[in-house]
Amino acid sequence: MSDVSALASELVDRVSDRPIGPCRLIVLPFESSGLVTIAGSVASYPDPAAGDDQVQAIIAALLDKGTRRRDRYAIARTLESIGAERSYSSEPARTRFAARCLKKAVGSLIGIVSEELREPLFEPRQFDLLRQRVAGELRQSMQNTGVLAHDALCRHWFDAGHPNHARPVPMELDLLARTDVEVIRSLHAAGLGSDDMILVIVGDVKPDAVAAVVAREFGTWRGAGTAARFKTSTRSHGRLQREEILVPGKPSIDVSIGHGLRLTRRDAPFIPLLLGNFVLGGNFSSRLMQTIRDEMGLTYGIRSDLSGVSVHYDMLWNIRVTLSTGALDRGLNAIHDLVATFVENGVTDRELERARETMTGSYLVRQDSSASMARRLLLNSERGYPLRQLADYPAELAAVKREEVNESLRRYVRPKEMSIAAAGTINRGGSNGSRD
Amino acid sequence: MYRTQAPESSHCTVDGVSFIRESGGIREYRLDSNGLTILFLRHGVLPVVTFMVTYRVGSRNETVGLTGATHFLEHLMFKGTAKFNRRAGTSVFEILQRVGAQVNATTWFDRTNYFEQMPASQLSLAVDIEADRMRGILLRGEDVEAERTVILNEFDRGENEPLHKLFHEVWATAFSAHPYGHPTIGWRSDIEAVTAADLRSFYDTYYYPDNATASVVGCIDEGQTLELIRSAFGGIERAPRPMPDVRTVEPAQRGERRVTVRMTGEVGAVMIAFKTGRQLDDTSIPLDVVATILADGKNSRLYGSLVDEGLASSVSAACAALRDPGLFYIYATCVPGITHESLETAITNQVTQLVDEPPSGAELRRARTLVAAQAAFARDGSFQIAAQLNEAIAVGDWTLYPTYIDRVNRVERDDVHRAARATFRVDQRTVGYYIPVRGEVDE
């Protein structure tokens, strides 16, 4: 444990962290690797109640399709000739970008990312093609039982306007049909600027040299002045609910079970609950895997997660499992019983110690690439945490007491309020497995 | 703790371990006592290591009635040995995950691999477990029964996915005799019927040190690692008999084959597959370049003619790198309203152009740069490196991995043209359509 803390401290000590114009530039140099990984984001705060989250996702998908200075073929030729790649994605509160290249190309790559973020073309033909593709993907997702079940659970616990809400596919398609290029251009102009910009670079670079490039490419970029407009709280229900989504030809049924949590990443019970949840369903050694898979042979995979985690809004606690048609009711009953017993009795000292050890070791192992280091540095900074937080995390895990874990489980995990969303070829002739 | 030292400039000398060769910084050793191959690469800056044992057995080695045996056995390898088992509180997962290791295994046509990505200081745990289960698994009847339902659920999960089904059907149609024709997970009836005795026989045929390679990639001491492996594996006996050959050679295909998958769904797809040679043949690297020219990046031929033209929402191409002759395949998903036939025609037109004339010098350079950059990116992390080494081991020569970029850079226009002409022949192709239907489909 102390080894990992010491190592994390050493890494943090190597980080160069400085403001460059509107940007917070974080550089972790590894001068022998030959590779450079870039991860960055700006705060963009789309309004989910207005459907702006979908518009922002389309903006992100169009950013690599040409700028006002050159078309997408010219940009693609440049990237391909220097062996570089980049992509953009949309998050509930931010627009993110990720890129990588060989070390000689880092200046060119940062220039292209800047140009694409700031001067996208949004050509109508590309918008039409993308809309066609997204519509196809949305229709295809109506056959994805895992997505259907999880989205149904999210709808159950989060209102429209909360970032963890998931609109039904027909509503997504309707929104998509009503969007046009002018809407895209307008939201880009109004919502995407250098607000709270973070740029993380890990790999074979010199911090001073890359800082000069960032100053040149981003130094004059202005903020859009957006502010968060989403709902932050989960709903209350107070009793178990079950939703079945019948999808023909899907013998493996995806099930999402859980409920919203009135908890954000900043709240003190988060780390104790994270540990408790890990004991329940964090890996192959967890109680759920040991019982539902190993002992009962009911599933290929089951895990429990805290998902939709943010420092801004409430999250979801959920168990995800696949069950073959004939094993659905038996599996659901077994899961319900296991969770109820687990919450009542809590974790043992041995389980807590093992969870701590696992999560600490895993914290190290998961940094075994420049891409994963860059992602972790970015996420930490997006949350507004100091860099030291990365070094302190193992100690934070070590400090949690068993009573705190069990108290967090009793307070936050409520078996009687778990909702069940199941999608697949469900035999409605059988018992429903409900414990109301 | 933070290490940036270069690898040792010369190979290590450890009693009972013979140095064989070195390529691209990777050193090959062999245990004198039983023939276990060891590959070592010093890599990275964090004290993290990936340990991977690759057995040269996959679904290629399965016979009729025993399809899926390799994969079933892979699951049972986690049920434990006399030393590492759940009842004793020492299961593989408990021991390894406790220290933060990422642990799993996979089965493919030519190989099965077991791996642990973990803190370097804990490597001995993984080495002990892999050595112990190489010859010591319990393989109890009760474990087989419990795992059978788990695997059937895994099978059902695959059945949920139309594209997964299309992939299987194309391979099954293309290969009428060779075992590449059956899915790695096996046919459902074989999974339901296989016995503990069948699996024991399979295990006792293939799980020996002289049929395995232990790869170590990470920031760790080479000499100590070799000592550790020798100590744990050195006492295991060699296989008592030579490994059985796969005798079946796929007969020459005498004409185009077609297959259709109808399942509930929304978006159709087309897969066109051509018979290829082995990965060790001269055409395999040029075919990787062909795949890039056709479908990698926005300036690729198929992206331009299918995606940009609004016929497909995505397109990809790849040459399946296998020990025996495999398939080069092109896969595209239809944009709503576009017929499978028009998508197939558009793909065929692009393939034909590459047969008719070689790519331009600029196009070749673009493809070579892309392939080389992707290969370089794929070296970011010990697990990624070990995973690629694993595939090279499976096809018969691990040095394919460290020499890959150089060989890509040596590919010329004529090589690409020759490979395209040899591969893209109508009588050697299998065309698969996934046709989505609404509502229930008769089984």
Interface residues (C-beta under 8 A of the other chain):
Chain A: D3 V4 A6 L7 E10 L11 R14 F30 S32 S33 G34 L35 T37 R72 Y73 A76 R77 E80 S81 I82 G83 A84 E85 R100 C101 L102 D128 L129 Q132 R133 A135 G136 E137 R139 Q140 M142 Q143 T145 V247 P248 G249 K250 P251 S252 N283 F284 S285 Q290 R293 D294 E295 M296 G297 L298 T299 Y300 T322 L323 S324 A327 R354 E357 T358 M359 T360 G361 S362 Y363 L364 V365 R366 Q367 D368 S369 S370 A371 S372 G424
Chain B: M1 Y2 T4 G44 V45 L46 P47 V48 F78 R86 S91 F93 E94 Q97 R98 V99 G100 A101 Q102 V103 Q117 M118 P119 S121 Q122 E145 A146 E147 R148 T149 V150 I151 L152 N153 E154 D156 R157 E159 N160 P162 M263 T264 G265 E266 V267 G297 K298 N299 V307 D308 G310 S313 S314 T333 C334 V335 P336 R365 R366 T369 L370 A372 A373 A376 F377 R379 D380 G381 S382 F383 Q384 G439 E440 V441
